[in-house]
Amino acid sequence: MPAPSSFLNTGRQKKKRRTRKPGPKDGPAGILLKMLRAIIEACSISTRELARKFGITIQAVNYHIRRLQELSLVRRLKNGIVTTSFIPPLLAANIISRADQSLLSSIKGRGKPIRERAIAIYELMLRYKICLTTAQVVELTGLSRRQARRIMSLLEEKGFVVRAGGRSCPFAFWVPLPIPQRKPIIHTHLNYSC
């Protein structure tokens, strides 16, 4: 029977150093999504206020703002003000009531496939630039809360929306991501003739 390893190691033990992975933590409750949520709720906020709110440096705030700008979710104005064109969920109810009835009818109704409803919800969010909570999706579709979460998670898997707020956050809402438009590749150095 071999001796346990604790008896064999009589020398000095090496300390295990903790190593931190470089870069920001961007999970479901990451700082990037929390920052997006704060910008949408405030409609416009300065980078200094964001730095104070999250307890990070202005350079770190600028890094996250650039990442959000790449996704075209926020815009940077003069004097360090950051704004977004998305309407927060509290004001979205007024816009939904005045929305296009043909679009709303494609969301409601029994027997429609989930994919069709998901596409219609995404079109509504993108056309009117609104953010929706799960409760608002339930109200729009007339489905259960579970089915509404399923629709929104389907859109999240495909990369159409992102959830601003953590998994356990009761006030989380969904933000639509604009589809990047592809620019046609034009070769100026070649002469095309028809």
C-alpha positions, 0 to 999 in steps of 0.5 A, spaced: 500 500 500 503 506 497 504 512 502 499 518 502 502 524 498 502 528 505 507 524 508 512 524 502 512 532 501 516 533 507 519 540 504 517 547 503 510 547 500 510 552 494 504 557 494 499 557 489 498 564 486 491 566 483 491 568 476 486 573 474 484 573 467 485 579 463 479 583 460 473 585 463 468 580 465 462 580 461 457 575 463 450 575 464 451 580 469 457 583 466 459 591 467 458 592 459 450 590 460 450 594 466 453 600 463 448 599 457 442 599 462 444 605 466 445 609 459 438 607 456 434 608 463 438 615 463 437 616 456 443 621 456 449 620 461 456 623 462 462 618 462 464 621 469 457 619 472 458 612 469 465 612 472 462 614 479 456 609 479 460 603 477 467 605 481 471 604 475 476 609 471 474 614 466 478 610 461 475 603 463 468 607 461 471 609 455 473 602 453 466 599 454 463 605 451 467 604 444 465 596 445 457 599 445 459 603 439 461 598 435 454 594 436 451 601 434 447 601 441 450 608 443 452 614 441 457 619 444 456 626 444 460 632 445 463 633 452 463 626 454 455 625 454 453 618 452 446 617 449 442 612 446 436 612 441 432 606 444 426 608 449 426 604 456 421 599 457 417 604 462 415 609 456 415 603 451 407 602 453 405 608 449 409 607 443 406 600 443 399 602 443 400 607 437 404 601 433 402 599 426 396 594 427 398 589 422 405 588 425 401 587 432 396 582 429 402 578 426 404 577 434 398 576 437 393 570 435 393 562 436 397 557 432 402 561 430 409 558 430 414 561 435 419 563 430 414 568 426 412 571 433 419 572 434 421 575 428 415 580 429 417 582 436 424 583 433 421 588 427 417 591 432 423 593 437 427 595 431 422 599 428 420 603 434 427 603 437 424 600 444 426 595 449 421 590 452 421 586 458 418 579 459 412 582 462 411 586 456 412 580 451 407 576 455 402 582 454 403 583 447 403 576 445 398 573 450 402 567 451 405 564 458 411 567 461 415 561 459 413 562 452 415 569 452 422 567 455 423 562 450 421 567 444 426 572 447 432 567 448 431 564 441 432 571 439 438 572 443 441 565 441 441 568 434 444 575 436 438 579 435 437 582 442 441 582 448 439 582 455 440 588 459 440 585 466 442 579 470 439 572 470 436 574 477 434 581 476 427 582 476 427 589 472 431 586 466 429 588 459 431 586 452 435 591 447 434 589 440 441 589 436 441 592 429 443 588 423 449 590 420 448 592 413 453 589 408 456 594 403 457 592 396 464 591 394 466 595 388 472 594 385 474 601 382 480 598 379 477 594 374 473 596 368 466 592 368 463 592 361 456 590 360 
